[in-house]
Amino acid sequence: MSHIAPTELEEVVINHKIQTLNNEYVLALDQDNLDLWLSFFSESCTYRIISRENHELNLPIAVWHSDSKAMLRDRVLALRDSTLYRPRYLRHLISGVKINQIKDGVIFSEANVLIAETVIDFKTQILLCGRYLDEIVLEDGRYKYRNRVCVYDSTLLPTSLVYPV
């Protein structure tokens, strides 16, 4: 599949698999299953959450930047063992999943995302609105994120960003 364009049927199958990957990813986050969330990343991965302005200007400043799965594991351990924060629930809505390119075994895709956050004893609010920019690879028989960048539209987030998105 590296240099040969996929057939229409192959495109449908790949699109379905990417949709499923996105759905399972957000379900893990919405159910607070961060160990499962980690499994969606390849061993050599990058994960970033960055404002649209910084992304468009190619500025490196991101509210979250991890350039390995080990860094993601450390963040999960910190969330579980040492970070104090109010309990909260997230709900992710994903739309407009689009495969932009398939090259050398890498699927380049994007999707819109809207995340609502409910902190106990507070009204539900929109935490983030933006899009995912992904590079997806097949590893150990499963599609995984090699690079996932969440570009949020605002220059500000309404609360501290505790959980991955």
C-alpha positions, 0 to 999 in steps of 0.5 A: 500500500506504500506507493500503490493507490488503494482500491475503492473497497480498500479505502472504505475498509481503511476509513472504517478502521480509522473511524473505529480507532477514533471511537475506541480512543475517545471511549477509553478517555470518556471511561477514564481508562488511561491504561487502555488509552496508552495502547492506542499509541505506537512505541515511538510516538508524539502527542501534542495539544496545541493552540491553533495560533501556535500551530499555524505559526509553527511555534513549538509552544504546546500545553502538552508535548510528549515525544515518546510512549514512555512520556505518556506513561509517566503522565498517566502515572502522575495523574493516578498517583500524585496529581490532585484535581477535582473529579471530572468527566469528559465526553468527546464528539468526533466528526468529519474524519478524513483520510488525507493521504496514505504514504509508505505505510502511514495514514495521514488523517484528520477529524474534528473534535468537541470535548465537554467537561463536567467537574463535580458540582459545576455546570458542564462546559466545552473544554475544547473545540478543534481537530486531530491531525494524525499519522497512523501506522499498523503495529502488531496487527493494530492501527496506532497513532504514531503522531497525534496533534490536537489543535484547539481553536481558541487561544485559551482553555476554560480550565486546567487541562488535566486529562489527555484529549 
